[in-house]
Amino acid sequence: MIQPEWENRLHQYITGIAQNNGHKLLAINSVPDHLHMFIGLNQKQSVSDLIRIVKSDSSEFINKEKFTTRKFHWQEGYGAFSNSRSHMDAVVKYILGQKEHHRKRTFKEEYINMLEDYGINYSEQYIFHDLSEDTGI
């Protein structure tokens, strides 16, 4: 779980990863069980390659810094959505408001709603699962 004590360092680290790969990180925010990024994507690198690097490098950073007592790793998979330039302000506000937003709705509910809003077919077996399923919380 991403803890408030070290989430800013994680955000800074991930920002560096994005910048070092030629991307522009426009917004980043997290809650304990997930992270949102809004990125101006460098067309020379695929989204899947960027996410693979962000996940592996940030996991290594979290574990090296011993931010958690247990080995940290991200869940498999990710969601990526494109947005038009005209929606940039709304997306940044949405990402920066994640903590407040998730007091009202779980990530799983939010993600399924996004998939449905974008008209994306999905299978429940491939949807993010709650941390309580992993930790018994």
N, C-alpha and C positions, 0 to 999 in steps of 0.2 A: 504494500500500500504506500502511496505517495503521502508523506507526512508534511505538515505545514512548516516544520523546522528546517527542511531542506528543499522544499519545492522550488524556491527562487533560484537556488544553485543549479537544480536540474533544468529549469527553464533557460538559464543562461548557457548551460552546457549544450543543450539542444539547439539553441539559437546559433551557437558557434558551429555546430555540425552543419546546420543548414547553410550558413554563410560560407563555410569552407568548401561546400559543394556547389557554390554559385547560385544559391537560392536567396530570396529575401523573405525573412520571417516577419510577417505583418502583425501577428498576434499569437500568443501562446497562453494557455491557462490550464490548470488541472484541478481535479478533485481527487479524493483518495484512490478511486478505482479506474481513472482514465485521464487522458490528456487530449486537449484540442490544439491544433496548430492551423493557422491560416498562412499559407505560403504563396509567394510569387514564385512560381516554379521555373527553374532553369530548364529550358527545353532539351538540353543536352543530357539530362538524366531522367530516367523514368520515376514515376511516383513509387513503384515497388522497390526500386533500388534505394531511393532516399529513405523510405520507411525501414527497410532492412538495416541500413547503416544507423539510422537514429535509434532503433531498438537495440541493436547489438552494442553500439558504442555507449549509449546511455545506461544500459544494464551493467556494462563493465565499470563505468564511472560510479554508479550507485554502490556496487559491490566493493570496489576498490576503496571508496571513501567510508565504507562500513556504515552507511546510513540506516541499514536494517540489520537485525540480528540473524535473519534468515536470508538465504540466497534470493536475490531479486531477479525476476524475469517478467517480461511483458507477455500477455496472452498472445496466442497465434492470431493472425489476421489483423485487419484494419479496415476502416471505411474512408473513402476519399470522394469528395464531391467538388465539382467545379462551380464557380460563381462568376457572374459578369462583373465588370468593373463598376457598374452602377450600384451593385449591392455591397461593395467593400465596407462602407461605414457600418451597415447593418450586421455584417458578419463579424467585424471586429467587436462591436458592442455585444453581440451574442456570445462570443468566446470570452470576453472579459467578464461577463456576467454569469459564468458557469456555476460558481459557488451558490449564488442566490437561486439560480434556475433549478439546480438539483436538490434544493430543499423541497421542491414541489413535484418533481418527476425524476424517476430513476433513469440511469443511462440506458438501460435496456428499453424502457418505454420510449425514450427520446429517439433512440437509434431506429427502432421499428417504425416510429412515426416518420422519420426522415426517409427511410426506404420507401414507405408508402407514398409520401408526398412526391418523391422523385419517380414514382412508378416502377420501382425496382422489385422484381420477383426475388424471393429469398426462401431459404429453408431454415426452419427453427434450429436445426442442429448446428448451423454455422453462425449463429448469433452469439455475440458476447454473452458470457455468463457472469452472474454476480459473484463477487469475492466470497460471499458467505458459502457458496457451493464448494470453494476450494479450502476455506479456512474453518468452516463450521461456526462462523459468527452468527 
